[in-house]
Amino acid sequence: MPVSRKPVAKKLASNTTAAIEHLNKNPLRINEPQYQQYLKSNAEAASNLAALVKDLVEYGKTRTTLEAYERKLEVPK
């Protein structure tokens, strides 16, 4: 059963928005270690999500190719 990735994307978008709003309200806090760690965590989450999406797209392409070969070779399902 496929797992929905939508909540991950929503949470990442929410965290990014919160970080931007916090920085707009507190521009001098950009160098605070706690804020830097928050940004680092968000960047890591974004990178992980991008890798997941890339893998899912690659899987889809591979699956399509496999199905085409199955049809061409008349492989019974």
PLY file of the C-alpha trace (Angstrom):
ply
format ascii 1.0
element vertex 77
property float x
property float y
property float z
element edge 76
property int vertex1
property int vertex2
end_header
0.00 0.00 0.00
1.58 3.36 -1.02
2.37 5.83 1.72
1.21 9.40 1.18
4.08 11.92 1.13
1.75 14.90 1.18
1.99 15.42 4.96
5.80 15.55 4.69
5.62 18.24 2.02
3.00 20.20 3.98
5.11 20.07 7.14
8.21 21.18 5.26
6.31 24.08 3.68
4.92 25.06 7.08
8.38 24.94 8.69
9.88 26.99 5.87
7.15 29.61 6.16
7.65 29.77 9.93
11.41 30.22 9.48
10.89 33.09 7.02
8.34 34.77 9.28
10.62 34.38 12.31
13.55 35.89 10.41
11.41 38.79 9.18
10.41 39.57 12.77
13.87 38.95 14.27
16.52 39.68 11.60
19.33 39.96 14.17
18.82 36.36 15.32
19.99 34.84 12.06
23.34 33.85 13.58
21.95 32.26 16.74
22.93 28.58 16.98
19.35 27.45 17.66
18.06 29.20 14.54
20.99 27.91 12.46
20.19 24.35 13.59
16.53 24.87 12.69
17.52 26.00 9.19
19.93 23.09 8.85
17.19 20.63 9.83
14.78 22.17 7.32
17.41 21.99 4.57
18.07 18.33 5.40
14.34 17.54 5.32
14.01 19.29 1.95
16.96 17.33 0.59
15.50 14.04 1.84
12.13 14.84 0.30
13.76 15.75 -3.02
15.67 12.45 -3.02
12.45 10.56 -2.28
10.61 12.27 -5.15
13.54 11.57 -7.49
13.52 7.89 -6.50
9.75 7.65 -7.01
10.03 9.18 -10.48
12.86 6.79 -11.35
10.79 3.87 -10.07
7.87 4.95 -12.25
10.09 5.11 -15.34
11.57 1.69 -14.59
8.14 0.19 -14.00
6.87 1.62 -17.30
9.86 0.16 -19.14
9.34 -3.22 -17.49
5.66 -3.26 -18.42
6.53 -2.40 -22.03
8.95 -5.33 -22.17
6.34 -7.63 -20.63
3.85 -6.67 -23.35
6.48 -7.02 -26.07
7.52 -10.46 -24.83
3.91 -11.41 -24.04
4.78 -12.35 -20.46
1.67 -13.65 -18.65
0.75 -11.83 -15.48
0 1
1 2
2 3
3 4
4 5
5 6
6 7
7 8
8 9
9 10
10 11
11 12
12 13
13 14
14 15
15 16
16 17
17 18
18 19
19 20
20 21
21 22
22 23
23 24
24 25
25 26
26 27
27 28
28 29
29 30
30 31
31 32
32 33
33 34
34 35
35 36
36 37
37 38
38 39
39 40
40 41
41 42
42 43
43 44
44 45
45 46
46 47
47 48
48 49
49 50
50 51
51 52
52 53
53 54
54 55
55 56
56 57
57 58
58 59
59 60
60 61
61 62
62 63
63 64
64 65
65 66
66 67
67 68
68 69
69 70
70 71
71 72
72 73
73 74
74 75
75 76
